[in-house]
Amino acid sequence: MSRDMCPRPIRDSDWPNVAALEADAYAGSSLAEGRAVLESRGRAAPATCFVLDLDGRVAGYVLALPYPMFQYPDLARAERPAVPSRNLHLHDMVVARDQRGRGRGSGLLNHLTRTAGTAGYDHISLVAVEGKATFWASRGFLAHQGVAVPPDYGDNAVYMSRALTGVRISGATKADRFPCPVP
């Protein structure tokens, strides 16, 4: 991963930028949660939530939390403390509009996958929204058509998951999880 593109833990000072990216990504939809709810998700699982630091600018973020398989966050509620689970739910991943199409999303997903494997998760799940099921399927996620997703997630939302077989990494350190400088 290049030194100009660094996933790192979310800092308190990052939340305004995270909220702005979310508002831009989901403008005009029911998917925007707002800063307070986003922060609650980040506090529930700080080890699996991070921003994409691009030369000192927050150019993307990932919010992923332990959730039992086939369950997902309620978009209208703040997050409760994380529950033990072998499944990591990728709740939201956003890349700034001017950075899309440059492999930034793939880099974030690869970083999340390594982080999840290191932490001992067996699966990553998500709800594909806004017609993105094909995008996620191309990255190894399988649709679970029998899982009902609430209307808040939008039309055609699909619950999906991917096994993490073979990605466990033993003996990882903080430097391995965050290849960029962490203050």
matplotlib code that plots the C-alpha trace (Angstrom):
import matplotlib.pyplot as plt

x = [0.0, 1.5, 2.5, 0.1, -2.9, -3.1, -5.9, -5.7, -7.8, -10.5, -9.6, -12.2, -11.2, -12.1, -15.8, -16.9, -15.1, -16.6, -20.1, -19.6, -18.5, -21.5, -23.9, -22.4, -22.5, -26.1, -27.7, -31.3, -31.6, -32.8, -29.3, -27.7, -27.4, -25.7, -22.7, -24.0, -25.0, -21.8, -19.7, -21.7, -20.7, -17.1, -17.0, -18.6, -15.7, -12.8, -10.4, -12.3, -13.3, -10.9, -10.4, -8.5, -5.8, -4.7, -1.8, -3.4, -7.0, -9.8, -10.7, -12.8, -13.8, -14.9, -17.3, -17.3, -18.7, -19.1, -22.7, -24.2, -24.6, -27.8, -28.2, -27.3, -27.5, -30.7, -30.1, -32.4, -30.6, -27.3, -25.1, -25.1, -21.9, -20.6, -21.6, -19.1, -19.4, -17.2, -18.8, -17.7, -20.4, -19.1, -21.7, -20.4, -17.5, -17.3, -14.6, -14.7, -16.1, -12.8, -11.0, -13.3, -12.1, -8.5, -8.5, -9.1, -12.2, -10.3, -7.5, -9.9, -11.6, -8.2, -7.2, -10.5, -10.1, -6.6, -7.7, -10.7, -8.5, -5.9, -8.7, -10.1, -13.3, -14.7, -16.9, -17.5, -21.1, -22.7, -26.0, -25.4, -27.3, -28.1, -27.7, -24.2, -24.7, -22.9, -19.9, -19.7, -20.3, -17.2, -15.3, -16.4, -19.5, -22.5, -26.1, -28.5, -31.8, -33.7, -32.6, -35.1, -33.6, -35.7, -37.0, -34.7, -31.8, -33.5, -34.9, -33.0, -30.9, -29.3, -27.6, -24.3, -21.3, -17.9, -15.9, -12.4, -10.9, -7.1, -6.7, -5.8, -2.5, -0.9, 1.3, 0.1, 1.1, -0.5, 2.0, 0.7, -2.9, -2.1, 0.8, 0.8, 2.1, -0.4, 0.0]
y = [0.0, 3.4, 5.8, 8.4, 6.1, 5.0, 3.4, 4.4, 4.5, 7.1, 10.1, 12.4, 15.2, 12.9, 12.7, 15.9, 14.7, 11.2, 12.7, 14.9, 12.0, 10.0, 12.9, 13.3, 9.6, 9.1, 12.5, 12.0, 8.5, 7.0, 5.7, 8.8, 8.2, 11.4, 12.1, 11.0, 7.5, 7.1, 8.0, 5.4, 2.7, 3.8, 3.7, 0.2, -1.3, 1.0, -1.7, -2.4, 1.2, 3.4, 6.2, 6.4, 9.1, 10.4, 12.8, 14.1, 14.3, 12.0, 10.5, 7.6, 5.5, 2.0, 1.2, -2.5, -4.1, -7.6, -8.7, -12.1, -13.6, -12.4, -9.4, -5.8, -2.3, -0.4, 2.8, 4.8, 4.0, 4.6, 1.6, -0.4, -2.0, -4.6, -8.2, -11.1, -12.6, -14.4, -12.4, -8.8, -6.7, -4.1, -1.5, 1.3, 2.0, 5.3, 6.7, 10.4, 11.1, 12.5, 9.3, 6.7, 4.5, 4.5, 1.3, 3.1, 1.0, -2.2, -1.1, -0.4, -3.8, -5.6, -3.8, -4.7, -8.3, -8.5, -6.8, -9.2, -12.2, -11.1, -10.6, -14.1, -13.4, -16.2, -14.0, -10.5, -9.6, -6.5, -5.2, -4.2, -1.0, 1.1, -1.7, -2.6, -6.4, -7.1, -5.0, -7.0, -10.4, -9.6, -9.4, -12.8, -11.9, -14.3, -13.1, -14.5, -13.8, -15.3, -12.6, -9.8, -6.4, -3.5, -0.8, 1.8, 0.2, 1.0, -0.9, -3.9, -4.1, -7.5, -9.2, -10.8, -12.4, -13.8, -16.4, -15.5, -18.9, -18.7, -15.0, -15.5, -13.9, -14.8, -12.4, -9.2, -6.0, -2.5, -1.6, -4.5, -3.4, 0.3, 0.6, 4.4, 6.4, 6.2, 9.0]
z = [0.0, -1.0, 1.8, 0.4, 0.9, 4.5, 6.4, 10.0, 13.2, 13.3, 15.4, 17.1, 14.7, 11.7, 12.5, 10.7, 7.5, 7.9, 8.3, 5.3, 3.1, 4.2, 3.5, 0.0, -0.7, 0.4, -0.5, -1.4, 0.1, 3.4, 4.0, 5.6, 9.4, 10.6, 12.7, 16.1, 14.8, 12.8, 15.9, 17.9, 15.4, 15.5, 19.3, 19.3, 17.4, 17.0, 16.0, 12.8, 11.9, 10.1, 7.6, 4.4, 5.0, 1.7, 2.2, 5.4, 4.0, 5.0, 1.6, 2.8, 5.7, 6.8, 9.7, 10.5, 13.6, 15.1, 14.4, 14.4, 10.9, 9.1, 11.4, 10.7, 12.3, 12.6, 10.5, 12.8, 16.1, 17.7, 18.0, 21.2, 22.6, 20.3, 20.9, 20.6, 17.1, 14.6, 11.9, 11.1, 9.5, 7.0, 7.7, 5.5, 3.2, 1.4, -0.8, -1.8, -5.2, -6.6, -5.5, -7.0, -9.8, -8.5, -6.5, -3.2, -2.3, -3.1, -0.9, 2.0, 1.5, 1.4, 4.6, 6.3, 5.2, 6.7, 9.9, 10.2, 9.6, 12.1, 14.7, 14.2, 12.4, 10.2, 7.9, 6.7, 6.0, 4.5, 3.1, -0.6, -1.2, -4.2, -6.7, -5.6, -5.2, -8.5, -7.2, -4.0, -5.7, -7.9, -4.6, -3.4, -1.4, -1.8, -1.6, 1.0, -0.7, 2.2, 4.6, 4.8, 4.8, 6.1, 3.7, 5.3, 3.4, 0.1, -2.8, -3.9, -0.8, -0.5, 2.6, 1.5, 3.2, 2.4, 4.3, 5.4, 4.9, 4.7, 5.7, 9.4, 10.3, 13.5, 15.6, 14.0, 15.6, 15.6, 12.8, 10.7, 11.1, 10.4, 8.0, 8.3, 11.3, 14.2, 16.7]

ax = plt.figure().add_subplot(projection="3d")
ax.plot(x, y, z, "-o")
ax.set_aspect("equal")
plt.show()
